[in-house]
Amino acid sequence: ALLDRQHAFALPPGLVADGRDMGTVVFPAAGLKVFLTASAEERARRRYNQLKEKGLAANLAGLSQEIHERDRRDSARSVAPLRPATDAVIIDSTGMTAGQVVAQVLAPAREVVEHAHGPAGREQRICEMRADEARTARHQRETRRRHSQPPVSRSHAA
């Protein structure tokens, strides 16, 4: 049922899908598959920082252990194991900034767009991709700004 609904999204002009089995199970015929990874330690550090920015308690060693265990479990499962598609572009984002990761993803995306749309449609798609990049950058700035502000205390009158 869920897979059928996901397949229904595979319509022009296309989509960006995020998930551990998107390129191998849900959209195996996608024109571009990116397998974005980072070391378990890097992912634990990122998660730790996210939780701390939200004012939540976090334990870096515990997060790292949880991520290692999830990776082991997901890689060994019999249905849709965690693995890159054979034709995926593999990007290890360990040590990269969000902007560097976006640049690494957009490079092969531009190649796919040029191949699919030819030189005539290339400029339009590049403009659209630049607009998407700008929206992503604005969203990242806004998210950082929100997380850098102290939480707002709210009181409710009875």
N, C-alpha and C positions, 0 to 999 in steps of 0.2 A: 504494500500500500504506500509506504513512504517512498520507496524507490520509484514507483510509478509517478508520484507527485513531483519528485526531483527531476525525473526525465522530462516532464512536461515543461520545465524551465529552459530546456535546451533549444531555444528558438532564437532566430536573428533578433537583434544584432549580437547576441551572446550574453554571457554573464561571467561573473567571477564567483566561484564557489570555494568555500573554505571547509575543510574537513579531512579527516584521516583516510578516507577511502574515496575521495572525489575523483581522482585520476585513474584509479584502478577498477572501481565498481560502478560508481554513479555516472561518470562521464568519460568512459574509456576512449571515446572517439574524439575528444576535445582537440582543437587545433593547437593548443598550448597547455601543457601541464607543468606546473612548477611545484616541486617538492621542497618546501621551505623547512629547514631544520636548524638546529643549534645544539650545542652540547647540553647535556642534562644540567650541568653546573650553571651554564649561562641562562638557561630557561628558569632554573630555580632562583638565580640572582634577580632576573627580571621580575618574576612573580613576587619575590620578597620585597623588592622596591615598590611595586604596585600596592601591595598590602600596607606597607609602612606609610606611603603617601596618603592612603585612605585612613590612616590612624588606627589600623588594625594590627593586632599582635601577629608576629610571624617568626618562624624558626627556620633559618636558612638550611641547616643540616636536615631537618625534617622534610622540608620542601624538596630538597635534592633527592632524598630517599624515595619520596612519593613519586616523583617524576621518573626515576630509574625503574621503579616497580611498574608504573603504568606503561612505560615503553616496553618492558619485558613482556608484560601481559598482552599488550596490543600486538606486538610482533609475533607472538606465539599462538594467537587465536586461530581457530580453524576457518572462520568466516571473515573475509575481508581483513586479512592481517595488515598491520602497519608496514608498508613498504612503498617505495616510489614506483610509479609506472615505468615500464622499460624505456619509454620515450620521453620521460619527464626531464626537465631542466632541474638539476639539483643545486640548491643554493644553501650553503652553510652560513647562517647569519651570525655565528659566534663572533663577538667583538665588533659587530657592525652597528652603526646608528640606524634609526628607522629610515632616514633619508637615503642611506647607502643601500639598504635592502630594497627600497622602492626603485632605485636606479637599476639594481641588478635584475629586478623583475621586469621592468619596462624595456630593457634592451632586447630580450627575445620577443617580447610582446610587439614591439615595433616591427621586428622582422616578419612576424606572422601577419601583421596588418598589411605590410607592403606586399607580401606574397599574395594575400587574399584579395586585396583591393587594387593592386597595381599602382603605378606612379600617380595616376589621376586622383584616386581616392586617398592616397597616402597623406597628402597635406591636410585634408579635412580630418582624418583620423588622428594625426599628430596633434592638431589643434584640440581635438576632443580629449586626447590623452593628457595634454598639458593642462587643460581645465580640470581634469580629474586630479592631476598632481597638485594643483593649486588648492582644490577643495580638501584633499588629504592633508596638505600642510596646514591649512587653516584649522582643520579639525584637530590635528596634533597640537597646535599652539593653544587652542581653546581648552583641550583636555589638560595640558600642562598647567595652564593658568588656573583652571578649576581646582586641580589637585594641589597647587601651591598655596591656595587660600585656606585659612583655618576653617574647620567645619562651622556651619552656622547653627547656633543653638536656637531651637524653636520651643516655645512654650504654648501649651494649649489651654485655653480657658474652658472651664467646665460650665 
